[in-house]
């Protein structure tokens, strides 16, 4: 087990390591890890331009930006930055962006969490991107790669992490199969629960399910209950499930009951 605290060499302040044994009294953030850049590694598929989430495609090819604000990258090292094609700063220098695949960048983000009292992160796992039957092998490989970087950074910086599945966009008649296949992949191929920094509650790993109950998504309480039961049965020792639906009134209550009572 890692030490309970570590020293910040820059400020001299002792940073307390987050306790992975409970979710209580935790300040946790969502970590999408969805930014990629040309030149940061193997693209999602042959001929792909390499840019994900920053742009739908490079600006010179008619692309559009997907961001609301341009990030301040002044703290990043040169090895972490990638030039955005077709864009320059007011100074005339190339506009630079970071990649979620860069190990140094992800550790930087988790170090900032440690410095500012953030205990850790829910790593967003987009179910639609993990649907191999839909031909998403390339993007799931990226999700796995980002997951490896998050695990490494959490362990080095004394932060915790847990998986949060985003189920939006996957048809109701396929969502259980997608989640089952991907969770077994994380358990047995990636061995994600072997990390001492994976967040637990009552000795059970925490898993969050986000997006059930959206209007017209077709998520019934029975579907949610069956998925919840799968996670409990398939995970050694069970899981501590969190539900984050988007419903109101009776339908919200029914969706939550599907998680709680399964």
Secondary structure, 3 states (H helix, E strand, C coil): CCCCEEECCCCCCEEECCCCCCCCCCCEEEECCCCECCCCCCCCCCCCCCCECCECCCHHHCCCECCCCCCCCCCCCHHHEEEEEEEECCCCCEEEEECCCCHHHHHHHHHHHHHCCCCEEEEEEEHHHHCHHHCCHHHHHHHHHHHHHHHHHHHHHCCEEEEEEECCCCCCCCHHHHHHHHHHHHHHHCCHHHCCCECEECCEEEEEEECCCCCCCCCCHHHHHHHHHHHHHHCCCCEEEEEECCCCHHHHHHHHHHHHCC
